[in-house]
Amino acid sequence: MSRSYEEAMRKANEIREELIRREDNPPQAWEIEQFLEKTGWELLRTFLQGFLDNLAAKELAAKQKVPVDVVGSDGISRPYARGRSRTVMTPFEEVASNRLGYSAPDATSVFPLDKKLNWPQRIYSHAMQDRVALEVADDSYEKTVKQIDLRTGEHVPKRQAEVVAREYAQDFDGFYRQRQASEQSQAKEDFLVLTLDGKGVVMLHEDLREETRRRAEESVHKLETRLSAGEKYNRKRMATVAAVYSVDAFPRAPEEIMDKEAHKQLPPAPKPVDKRVWASLEHSPAEVLDEMVAEGKRRDPTGKLKWSFWSTVRTNSCARSTRQSSAIRYRHWCSWILCTYWTTYGMRRGVSTSKAIQQRKSG
């Protein structure tokens, strides 16, 4: 066995011996769970540390056996090698990554082992950053920090969580552009469904859209403690949410929808296929709409599918959106009719839906 893993095996034996010792006078289950959770993080950390130490030893042995110069992306040869160490925060607590750094005069050092391991530039490993980003997507930064403390062996301050989330979000658009370039499949279902919605998000004054910021500066409230009828805070910025997916037709008679017994006899409804959902606070509703229609054209370049467009975003751009069909279920009629009246049929500006849709489709 490699000496690098001796510490990990020693800790594993200590855990095993402690469990055997407690068998004579068994504690409550939750006490054993807490013991394993606490010692388990350290055990996993020592295994990871042993792995990194092994790699560092092999890199040094290879360098001593066959000395080589490392050429960086700038084309400069770096003949000088020196051992360096960096700290990485992982879900199993902190580890030290030892490796060789190759340097040359007037050139930055390069670390081949870092590239092989794909260590991030930040102190937090990708696995740690993944956990932070997933938690931030579901909750506040304060609760994210608490969940990271509970579910990992390391602590991430709130400010660092904000930075990680911001850096992860910058790859969102590029990820989908890369995905679209590699996917050439065409939707084969009966309908292509496009939906557009909005969600107001409370923002700092300087981050509001220009029109909202102007209204906030001009507004005067009658009361200091609450809003009067018709008054608004003008503190929110609209995030535009879009979704595109294809689905097969599911024909039913009215009585099969309205009658509970008849409805129970229906076969399972078709599932949406290749559903993409995205939202943006940065881009305007018109820009998100253009991207949504472009996604629809990519999936149905020949125009063979029937398009169904749903929207609750009351903007001018929705009136010039998609084409052909707007299917509204009986059950959802009351909740959708007021919203779709303005957006789908363009009544606010007197826009002809069929004409606007054909313009957008051919544009």
N, C-alpha and C positions, 0 to 999 in steps of 0.2 A: 504494500500500500504506500502511496506517495506520502511523504512527511507533511505535505500541505494539508492533507485531510485528517491528520492525527488528532488535532484539536477538536474537529467536528465529531469524530468517532468517540473521543473521550467524553464529550458532553452528551452524546447519545447514550453511552453506557451509564452515565450518571442519572439520566432521566429514567432509564430502565430499572436501575437499582432502587431509585426512590419509589417507583411504582410498586416494585416487589415488596419493599419495606412496609408500604402502607396497606398491603393486602391483609396483614395480621389484624389491624384495627382500621377497617375501611372507613374513610371519611365520607361526607356527602358528595354526591356526584358533581355538584357545582364547584366544590373545592378542587376536585381533580381537573375539571375543565379549566379553571383559572390557572392552575399550576402548569398544565400543558400549553395553554395559550402564552403564558409569560415565558416559559423556557423554550417553547417552540420557535418563537421569533429569533432568539439567540442561536438556536441550533441551525436554522436555515441560513442565518447570517454567516456563521462559521463555515458552512459548506460553500457558500458563494465566495467567501474570502479565500478558502483553500483553492477553489477553481481559478481565481484571479492570480493567486500566488504561483500556481503551476504554470500559467501562461507566461507570466513575467520571467520565470526561471528558464523556460524553453526559449523565449525570445533572446535572453542574454546568452544562453549557450550557443544558439545559432549565430549570433553576432561574433562571438569569440572564435567559432569554428571557421566561418567564412565571412570575413569583414567585407561589408558592402557600403557604398554611399547611397543615400536615399535622395531622390529627386522629387521636389515638391511640385504642386500644380503650377507654380510660377516658372518652372524649368530650371531652377537653381539647385545644384548638387549640394548636399549637406553631409560632409564627411565626419563631423564630430558627433559622437553619441555619448549621452550621459543619462544615468538613471534618474527618473523623476517619479513623483507620486502625486496622486490627486485623490480627493475625497469625493465619494459619490453617496448620496442619500437614496436608499432603496426602501421598498416596503418592509424589508427585514432589518432595518436600522442601517447605520453608517458602515461603509466598507472603504478600504484603501486600494486603489488601483495603481500598482507599480508598473512602469513601462519605460522604455528607452525614448528619449527625446533627441532627435537629430537636428543639428543646427549648423549655421554658417554665418560668417560676418555679414551684417546688414540684411539678415533674413530671419523671418520668424521660424520658431521651432515647429517641427512636425512630429506626430506620434502615430506610427503605423498601427500599433496595437489598438489605439483608440478608434481608428477607422474600422478595423476588423470587428471590434465589439460594438461599433456604432454608438459610442457614448455620446450623450448630448453635450452641448457646450455648458449648459447650466449644471449646478451641483446635483440636481434631482434627476434620477434615472428616468427613462421613458416609461417604465412600468409605474413609477410614482406619479409622473405627470399625467398618465392616462387616468389614474384613479382620481386625481384632482379635477381633471376636465369633466369626467363623468359625473362627479358630485356637484360641480358648479352648474352643470346643465339642468340639474333637478332642484337645486336649492340655493340659498344665499351663501355668501362667502363665509359668514360666521359659522353656519351649520356645516359647511364643507370642512372647515378646520377641525371641528369637533368629530366629524365622522372619520376623518383621516387619523386622528388620534386614537379613536376606538378600534379601527379596522386594520391598522398597520402598526409597526413598531417604531415609527418615526413621526415627527411633528413638522408641519408646514405652516409658517406664519401666514396671516391673511394677505399681506401685501404680495408675498410670493405666489399665493394662489391666484391673485388677480393677474399677475404677469403671465403665469402659465396658461390661464384661460384665454387671455388676449392673444398670446402667440399661437395657441391651437386654432383659434377662430380664423386667423389669417390664411390658413390653408384650405378653408371650406370651398371657396369658389374654384381654386385650382384643382382640388380633388375631383370635383364633378366635371370640369373640363377634360381632365385626363381620362376619366371614366367614359365620358361620351365619345371621345376620340377612339377608344378601344372597342366600344360596343357598336355593332352594325346591325344588330337584329331588329326586325320590324315587328310591331305589334300585330298579332293575329286574332285578337278578340273582336267582339262586335262593336264595342263602344270605346272611345277614348275620352276619359273624364278629366276635366281641368277645373280646379277650384281655387278661389281667391278669397282670402279673409283678412281681417285686420285685428290687431290687439294694441290698445294704448298702453304705453310704458312710461311711468313717471321718470322724468329726466331732470338733470341740472338745467338751469336757465340758459346757459351758453350752448347747450347741446340740443335745444329745441329747434324745430324747423323755423325758417325765417318768418313765415306767416303767423305761426303759433307764438313765437317770441314777441312779435309786434303786438298781438292781441293781449298778451300777458302784461306788456309794459303800459298799454293804454287802458287796461281794465281798471275800474274803480268799484269796489264792493260796498254795498250799503251797510253791511254788518261786519264786525271784526271777527266774531267767533264762528260764523257759519255762512254758507252761501244762501242767497235769496233765490227765488224762483227765476229760472232762466240764466243765472250766472254760472260761469265755469272758471275753474282754476287756471286753465291753459298751462298745465304742467306736463302734459303727456305728448309723447311722440309716437306716431302710428307705426307699428311694425307690420309689414305686409307679409302674409303667409300664403304660400302657393303649394299646390299639390297636383301631380299628374300621374295617372295610372290608366290601365286598360282593364276592361271587364267584359265578360260575356253577357248577353241579354238574358233577362229572367222574366219572361212574359207571365202575367197573372191577370185573372179577371178581378173586377172590383170587389166582388163578394169574397174572393180568396184573401183579400187584404183586410177588409173590414170585419169579416166574420172570424171570431177567435177559433172556432172548431175547424173551419175550413183552412185557416192559416196554419194550424198544427199539422195538417196533412201534406203541406207543401214540402218538396225536397229542399235540401240545403241550398242557400243562395250561392252563386258563383263568387269566388274570392277575387279581390283586386290583384292584378298582376303587375310586377315591376313598379311598385309605388314609390315615388320620390316626393318627399315633403321638405320644404325649406322656407326660411323666413329671413327678413332683412330689416334692420332699423336704418341702415346706412343708405340703401337705395330707395328711390321714390316708388310709389305704387305703379307708375307707368313703366319703370325699368323692370320691376319684378314681373309685370304683366308681359312685357316683351320677351323676357327669358322663359316664361311659362309657355307662351305660344311657340317660341323657337323649339322648346323641348317637345311640344306636341307635333310640330312639323318633322322633327328628327325621327320620331316614332312612327309617323304616318306620312312619309314623303309623297306617296302617290294619291293621298286623299281618299282612300277607299273606306276608311272607318267613319262611323257616325260620331261626331263630337258632341259632348255634353258639357256645358259651362255653367258653373255655380259661383256666385259671388255675393258677398255682403259688404264689399268695399264700395262706398258711395263716392266714386271719383269719376271724372270725365273719361279717364282712360278705359274704364270698364265697358263703356258704351261702344268702344271700337275694338272689342276683344276677339272672341272666337267666332264660331259659325254654326249654322244649321239647327242644332237641337238643344233644348233646355228641358230636361225631364224632371218633373217634380212629383214625388210620391204623394199619395193621398194622405198618409200619416203626417208628413212634414209640410203640408200645404200651408197651414196657418202660420208656422214659424218662418217660412221662406218667402211667402208671397209679397210682403211689403218690401223686403230687401231686393229680391230679384226684379221687381217691377221697375225700379229705377235703374239698376245696373244692366240687366240683360237687354231691356228694350230701349234704353237710352232716352227715356221720356224727359229727363231734366233739360236736355239740350235739343230735343226734337230730332235725334239722330236715328236714321233708319237702321235697324239692327242688321238686316240681311245685307244692306249695302256696306255698312261698316265692317262686318265680318268678312266679306269678300275682299275688301280693301286690305285688311290685316293679313288674311290668308295669302294673298298674292304679293304682299309687300315684302 
